[in-house]
Amino acid sequence: HPVHIDYLCDHPELIEELAELNFKEWGSFRPDDTLAARTERMRAACGKGAIPSVVVAIEDGRLLGGALLIDSDMKVRPELTPWLAGVYVKAEERGRGIASQLVKRIVEEARALGVQTLYLYTDAAQTLYAGLGWEVVEYLVYEDLLVTVMKYNILHTPV
């Protein structure tokens, strides 16, 4: 069965599950955050052909992972926009290229919106993104974590 990348808004029944996966993965970085708050943010973000948007990887109706296109993902870099964020694939589904599919889809979404440069930050997946054509902007400590800020130059990268 092929993996489909779809808009989360077309699969509202998956919002809570994706929010929970994201919360378990990253919730600890925001001590004041709650699963309910994250679920509401996810619901509010799941646009379509807009910023923000959320896409999900689905196989046989099962959620495998997701990714977001959002205005800002780093308070200390408000001038950078928009961002690829929340790229997550369930542990048991990794190694199948699903993260790459999600990233490419967000890049396509951004390109369709006329975005010239897309940003992300990661603490562990630099190699994945570098392999997809992302370049390092800087390294910094953000929320007590050493992270790499990266960019994708949509304007100068052919489809």
DRENTOR-739564 format. One line per 2 residues: number of its first residue (from 1); their letters; for each residue z, y, x of N, C-alpha, C. Coordinates in nm, 3 decimals. Example, Ala and Ser with C-alpha at 12.3 -4.5 7.8 and 13.67 -1.06 7.14 Angstrom:
<rs>
1	AS	0.780/-0.569/1.319/0.780/-0.450/1.230/0.780/-0.330/1.320 | 0.708/-0.225/1.285/0.714/-0.106/1.367/0.787/0.003/1.290
</rs>
This chain:
<rs>
1	HP	0.000/-0.120/0.085/0.000/0.000/0.000/0.000/0.124/0.087 | -0.090/0.219/0.059/-0.092/0.339/0.143/0.028/0.428/0.116
3	VH	0.065/0.502/0.218/0.168/0.604/0.203/0.100/0.731/0.153 | 0.153/0.789/0.047/0.099/0.913/-0.008/0.188/1.029/0.032
5	ID	0.127/1.141/0.069/0.203/1.263/0.090/0.175/1.351/-0.031 | 0.279/1.380/-0.109/0.265/1.457/-0.232/0.364/1.572/-0.233
7	YL	0.341/1.666/-0.325/0.441/1.771/-0.346/0.564/1.712/-0.414 | 0.680/1.750/-0.366/0.804/1.706/-0.429/0.810/1.750/-0.576
9	CD	0.755/1.868/-0.605/0.762/1.917/-0.744/0.690/1.825/-0.842 | 0.598/1.741/-0.789/0.529/1.645/-0.875/0.610/1.516/-0.892
11	HP	0.722/1.507/-0.822/0.810/1.390/-0.830/0.956/1.435/-0.841 | 0.987/1.508/-0.949/1.121/1.568/-0.960/1.234/1.465/-0.954
13	EL	1.201/1.341/-0.988/1.305/1.237/-0.985/1.351/1.207/-0.842 | 1.277/1.256/-0.742/1.314/1.229/-0.602/1.392/1.344/-0.538
15	IE	1.408/1.455/-0.610/1.475/1.573/-0.551/1.615/1.538/-0.503 | 1.693/1.473/-0.587/1.832/1.445/-0.550/1.841/1.352/-0.431
17	EL	1.752/1.253/-0.426/1.756/1.159/-0.314/1.719/1.228/-0.183 | 1.615/1.311/-0.184/1.576/1.380/-0.062/1.685/1.479/-0.018
19	AE	1.744/1.548/-0.114/1.852/1.642/-0.081/1.968/1.567/-0.016 | 1.999/1.448/-0.067/2.109/1.369/-0.012/2.077/1.322/0.130
21	LN	1.954/1.279/0.154/1.914/1.238/0.289/1.927/1.354/0.386 | 1.880/1.472/0.344/1.888/1.591/0.428/2.033/1.630/0.453
23	FK	2.114/1.619/0.349/2.255/1.656/0.362/2.327/1.564/0.460 | 2.298/1.434/0.450/2.363/1.339/0.542/2.319/1.363/0.685
25	EW	2.193/1.402/0.703/2.140/1.423/0.837/2.189/1.554/0.899 | 2.192/1.660/0.817/2.218/1.794/0.873/2.334/1.869/0.810
27	GS	2.398/1.812/0.710/2.502/1.885/0.638/2.618/1.930/0.724 | 2.646/1.854/0.829/2.761/1.886/0.914/2.743/2.018/0.989
29	FR	2.619/2.065/1.002/2.596/2.191/1.073/2.636/2.311/0.989 | 2.653/2.290/0.859/2.696/2.399/0.772/2.822/2.353/0.702
31	PD	2.938/2.377/0.763/3.063/2.323/0.709/3.090/2.364/0.565 | 3.034/2.479/0.524/3.057/2.526/0.387/2.957/2.467/0.288
33	DT	2.865/2.385/0.337/2.759/2.333/0.251/2.810/2.216/0.167 | 2.748/2.197/0.052/2.781/2.081/-0.032/2.651/2.014/-0.072
35	LA	2.663/1.890/-0.115/2.544/1.818/-0.161/2.484/1.888/-0.283 | 2.570/1.937/-0.371/2.520/2.006/-0.491/2.441/2.131/-0.453
37	AR	2.494/2.206/-0.355/2.425/2.328/-0.312/2.292/2.293/-0.248 | 2.291/2.188/-0.167/2.167/2.149/-0.100/2.065/2.102/-0.204
39	TE	2.111/2.030/-0.304/2.021/1.982/-0.410/1.958/2.100/-0.483 | 2.039/2.202/-0.511/1.986/2.321/-0.580/1.885/2.394/-0.493
41	RM	1.914/2.403/-0.362/1.820/2.469/-0.270/1.689/2.391/-0.265 | 1.700/2.258/-0.265/1.582/2.173/-0.261/1.500/2.193/-0.389
43	RA	1.569/2.200/-0.500/1.501/2.220/-0.629/1.428/2.355/-0.629 | 1.496/2.457/-0.575/1.439/2.592/-0.573/1.322/2.603/-0.475
45	AC	1.324/2.518/-0.372/1.222/2.528/-0.266/1.096/2.450/-0.297 | 1.100/2.364/-0.399/0.987/2.271/-0.409/0.868/2.333/-0.480
47	GK	0.810/2.431/-0.415/0.690/2.496/-0.465/0.567/2.412/-0.439 | 0.453/2.475/-0.456/0.325/2.405/-0.446/0.223/2.509/-0.408
49	GA	0.164/2.494/-0.290/0.069/2.595/-0.246/0.136/2.729/-0.231 | 0.259/2.730/-0.179/0.338/2.851/-0.165/0.443/2.829/-0.057
51	IP	0.509/2.937/-0.020/0.628/2.926/0.065/0.745/2.970/-0.022 | 0.845/2.890/-0.045/0.863/2.756/0.011/0.791/2.645/-0.065
53	SV	0.768/2.535/0.006/0.714/2.412/-0.054/0.784/2.293/0.012 | 0.788/2.182/-0.061/0.841/2.058/-0.005/0.738/1.948/-0.029
55	VV	0.712/1.867/0.074/0.625/1.751/0.056/0.705/1.625/0.087 | 0.666/1.517/0.023/0.735/1.389/0.040/0.635/1.279/0.070
57	AI	0.683/1.180/0.146/0.605/1.060/0.172/0.654/0.953/0.075 | 0.560/0.895/0.001/0.594/0.800/-0.105/0.510/0.674/-0.088
59	ED	0.573/0.560/-0.112/0.501/0.432/-0.110/0.557/0.349/-0.224 | 0.469/0.307/-0.314/0.514/0.228/-0.431/0.625/0.299/-0.508
61	GR	0.617/0.431/-0.519/0.718/0.504/-0.593/0.848/0.524/-0.518 | 0.857/0.471/-0.395/0.979/0.486/-0.314/0.965/0.605/-0.222
63	LL	1.073/0.679/-0.208/1.077/0.792/-0.116/1.097/0.741/0.026 | 1.007/0.779/0.118/1.020/0.740/0.258/1.072/0.854/0.344
65	GG	1.040/0.978/0.304/1.082/1.093/0.382/1.026/1.220/0.323 | 1.051/1.331/0.393/1.003/1.459/0.341/0.999/1.564/0.450
67	AL	0.944/1.681/0.414/0.938/1.795/0.505/0.922/1.922/0.422 | 0.969/2.034/0.479/0.968/2.162/0.408/0.887/2.266/0.483
69	LI	0.829/2.356/0.407/0.767/2.478/0.458/0.849/2.592/0.400 | 0.921/2.665/0.488/1.012/2.769/0.440/0.994/2.898/0.520
71	DS	1.044/3.007/0.463/1.033/3.139/0.527/1.105/3.146/0.661 | 1.230/3.100/0.660/1.313/3.118/0.779/1.407/3.000/0.793
73	DM	1.426/2.952/0.915/1.514/2.838/0.937/1.615/2.866/1.048 | 1.616/2.990/1.100/1.704/3.020/1.213/1.749/3.165/1.202
75	KV	1.876/3.183/1.167/1.928/3.318/1.143/1.909/3.409/1.264 | 1.915/3.352/1.385/1.906/3.435/1.506/1.762/3.471/1.542
77	RP	1.665/3.420/1.468/1.524/3.453/1.493/1.456/3.496/1.363 | 1.511/3.601/1.299/1.457/3.641/1.168/1.312/3.688/1.173
79	EL	1.266/3.728/1.294/1.130/3.780/1.306/1.025/3.668/1.303 | 1.069/3.544/1.323/0.975/3.432/1.324/0.962/3.375/1.181
81	TP	0.839/3.358/1.135/0.815/3.305/1.002/0.670/3.260/0.990 | 0.642/3.157/0.910/0.732/3.065/0.841/0.767/2.946/0.931
83	WL	0.846/2.854/0.876/0.897/2.741/0.952/0.867/2.607/0.885 | 0.841/2.509/0.970/0.844/2.369/0.930/0.989/2.327/0.946
85	AG	1.048/2.267/0.845/1.189/2.230/0.852/1.214/2.098/0.781 | 1.329/2.040/0.810/1.375/1.924/0.733/1.284/1.803/0.741
87	VY	1.216/1.784/0.856/1.131/1.665/0.869/1.223/1.544/0.882 | 1.215/1.454/0.785/1.306/1.340/0.783/1.232/1.217/0.733
89	VK	1.252/1.108/0.803/1.198/0.978/0.758/1.313/0.879/0.761 | 1.328/0.801/0.656/1.435/0.700/0.651/1.428/0.610/0.773
91	AE	1.544/0.575/0.827/1.552/0.500/0.953/1.467/0.374/0.950 | 1.470/0.303/0.838/1.400/0.174/0.831/1.248/0.191/0.819
93	ER	1.202/0.315/0.799/1.058/0.340/0.784/0.998/0.408/0.908 | 1.081/0.430/1.011/1.033/0.502/1.128/0.940/0.416/1.213
95	GR	0.858/0.482/1.296/0.766/0.410/1.382/0.634/0.378/1.314 | 0.612/0.434/1.197/0.488/0.408/1.123/0.397/0.531/1.119
97	GI	0.438/0.637/1.188/0.356/0.757/1.188/0.377/0.846/1.067 | 0.482/0.819/0.990/0.505/0.896/0.866/0.545/1.040/0.897
99	AS	0.630/1.058/0.999/0.670/1.195/1.036/0.547/1.278/1.073 | 0.457/1.216/1.150/0.334/1.287/1.190/0.252/1.328/1.068
101	QL	0.243/1.238/0.969/0.169/1.270/0.847/0.233/1.387/0.773 | 0.367/1.387/0.768/0.438/1.496/0.700/0.414/1.629/0.772
103	VK	0.423/1.626/0.905/0.404/1.748/0.984/0.262/1.802/0.964 | 0.164/1.713/0.971/0.024/1.755/0.956/0.001/1.816/0.818
105	RI	0.065/1.759/0.717/0.048/1.811/0.581/0.107/1.951/0.568 | 0.223/1.974/0.630/0.283/2.108/0.624/0.195/2.208/0.698
107	VE	0.139/2.166/0.811/0.045/2.253/0.884/-0.074/2.289/0.794 | -0.127/2.189/0.723/-0.240/2.214/0.630/-0.201/2.311/0.521
109	EA	-0.080/2.293/0.467/-0.032/2.382/0.361/-0.024/2.525/0.415 | 0.031/2.541/0.536/0.044/2.674/0.596/-0.094/2.734/0.622
111	RA	-0.185/2.652/0.673/-0.321/2.700/0.701/-0.387/2.752/0.573 | -0.371/2.678/0.465/-0.431/2.716/0.337/-0.374/2.848/0.286
113	LG	-0.253/2.882/0.330/-0.188/3.007/0.288/-0.219/3.121/0.385 | -0.303/3.094/0.486/-0.340/3.200/0.579/-0.239/3.223/0.690
115	VQ	-0.144/3.130/0.706/-0.045/3.143/0.812/-0.114/3.125/0.948 | -0.079/3.211/1.044/-0.140/3.202/1.177/-0.057/3.121/1.274
117	TL	0.075/3.133/1.264/0.165/3.060/1.354/0.280/3.003/1.274 | 0.310/2.876/1.298/0.418/2.806/1.229/0.524/2.771/1.333
119	YL	0.651/2.779/1.295/0.761/2.754/1.389/0.846/2.636/1.343 | 0.919/2.578/1.438/1.020/2.478/1.406/1.125/2.481/1.516
121	YT	1.241/2.422/1.488/1.332/2.392/1.599/1.380/2.250/1.584 | 1.407/2.187/1.699/1.447/2.047/1.700/1.542/2.024/1.816
123	DA	1.631/1.928/1.800/1.721/1.895/1.911/1.680/1.764/1.977 | 1.589/1.689/1.914/1.562/1.555/1.966/1.416/1.512/1.957
125	AQ	1.332/1.586/1.886/1.197/1.536/1.859/1.087/1.617/1.926 | 1.121/1.684/2.038/1.022/1.766/2.108/0.895/1.687/2.138
127	TL	0.913/1.561/2.182/0.799/1.479/2.225/0.703/1.454/2.108 | 0.759/1.424/1.991/0.677/1.402/1.871/0.591/1.525/1.846
129	YA	0.655/1.643/1.844/0.582/1.765/1.810/0.483/1.805/1.919 | 0.521/1.788/2.045/0.430/1.820/2.155/0.304/1.736/2.143
131	GL	0.320/1.610/2.104/0.206/1.520/2.086/0.115/1.563/1.973 | 0.169/1.644/1.881/0.091/1.693/1.767/0.037/1.833/1.793
133	GW	0.056/1.884/1.916/-0.002/2.014/1.951/0.091/2.132/1.942 | 0.221/2.107/1.924/0.319/2.216/1.921/0.357/2.256/2.063
135	EV	0.385/2.385/2.083/0.422/2.438/2.215/0.564/2.491/2.212 | 0.631/2.479/2.327/0.768/2.530/2.339/0.767/2.683/2.344
137	VE	0.853/2.744/2.263/0.873/2.889/2.266/0.993/2.921/2.353 | 1.104/2.852/2.329/1.228/2.876/2.405/1.327/2.764/2.378
139	YL	1.428/2.759/2.466/1.542/2.669/2.446/1.662/2.757/2.419 | 1.746/2.720/2.323/1.868/2.796/2.302/1.974/2.709/2.237
141	VY	2.097/2.756/2.247/2.206/2.687/2.178/2.220/2.751/2.042 | 2.203/2.669/1.939/2.208/2.718/1.801/2.302/2.628/1.722
143	ED	2.403/2.688/1.661/2.504/2.611/1.587/2.558/2.498/1.675 | 2.593/2.534/1.801/2.657/2.443/1.897/2.566/2.328/1.943
145	LL	2.438/2.343/1.925/2.344/2.237/1.963/2.235/2.298/2.050 | 2.199/2.228/2.158/2.086/2.275/2.238/1.958/2.237/2.166
147	VT	1.879/2.337/2.128/1.758/2.310/2.051/1.636/2.370/2.121 | 1.521/2.318/2.085/1.394/2.370/2.133/1.324/2.436/2.015
149	VM	1.290/2.563/2.031/1.207/2.632/1.931/1.062/2.608/1.973 | 0.980/2.567/1.877/0.840/2.537/1.906/0.751/2.610/1.807
151	KY	0.624/2.628/1.844/0.529/2.693/1.754/0.398/2.615/1.752 | 0.328/2.629/1.642/0.195/2.571/1.627/0.100/2.684/1.594
153	NI	0.002/2.702/1.678/-0.093/2.812/1.660/-0.206/2.768/1.568 | -0.187/2.791/1.440/-0.286/2.748/1.341/-0.418/2.822/1.357
155	LH	-0.406/2.952/1.388/-0.524/3.037/1.399/-0.624/2.983/1.501 | -0.572/2.932/1.614/-0.660/2.889/1.722/-0.673/2.738/1.735
157	TP	-0.630/2.666/1.630/-0.643/2.521/1.634/-0.739/2.479/1.523 | -0.854/2.423/1.561/-0.950/2.382/1.457/-0.891/2.272/1.367
159	V	-0.941/2.266/1.247/-0.893/2.165/1.151/-0.929/2.026/1.202
</rs>
